[in-house]
Amino acid sequence: MKNIVVSFRDVDIEQEDNVVMKGINIDVAEGEFLYLIGKTGSGKSSILKTMYADLEPKSGTVKVVGYNVRTIKRKEIAQLRRKLGIVFQDFELLTDRTVKDNLIFVMEATGWKSAGAMERKVYELLERVGLEGSGNKYPHQLSGGEQQRLTIARALVNDPLVLLADEPTGNLDPAVAQDILKLFVEINQQGTAVIMATHYHSFLKQYPARVIYCEDGNLKDLTRNQILQRLNIGESGD
């Protein structure tokens, strides 16, 4: 039996006094790959925000990598997030710092002390995401896909148990999006659980995995075929 790294039990989520999701129950196991699918505004981002304690659930219990998000203390939030990697649609890179210094900034902020260890980790991360040789470049010198690769490297600094991705390919063209998906799959195959909110339904055909469909304030745990039928995706569809 694999350990459960994310668990929602009877969870209601509100934003600005509006109920976004109601009665959520879901478990995610270590090493699992999970898609969050749904229309814009269906609650995908709210679910992810709840996981990294940016949004407090209205009711129920949310446990993420051993922390109870509903009762978590403020000082523990940073500890929770060190066990998570978070990748956004907008890269949110430090534009006045090099690729290398973007990574070192995160390391120093999360307690790294050894300059040698940080150098080695930078090299390892850049190689892992396909940016070897780019350490001295600035974000504006990178393509959109390369900037997202740097964002992913930053999310992997502390070897997270779970990688959360909120529309990570939303600003990329389809060909680059496929490359980024491949990178997430490789990261997952190395043991990290991946939870990806995405509107790229073609991903389901390329890399079939568990699908959670957000609809009418509820979550539906669907098979790949069920989701393709629901979305009316043919063999050549997106």
Secondary structure, DSSP 8 states (H G I E B T S, - for coil): ---EEEEEEEEEEEETTEEEEEEEEEEEETT-EEEEEE-TTSSHHHHHHHHTTSS--SEEEEEETTEETTT--HHHHHHHHHTEEEE-SS----TTS-HHHHHHHHHHHTT---HHHHHHHHHHHHHHTT-TT-TT--GGGS-HHHHHHHHHHHHTTT--SEEEEESTTTTS-HHHHHHHHHHHHHHHHTT-EEEEE-S-THHHHHS--EEEEEETTEEEEE-HHHHHHHTT--TT--
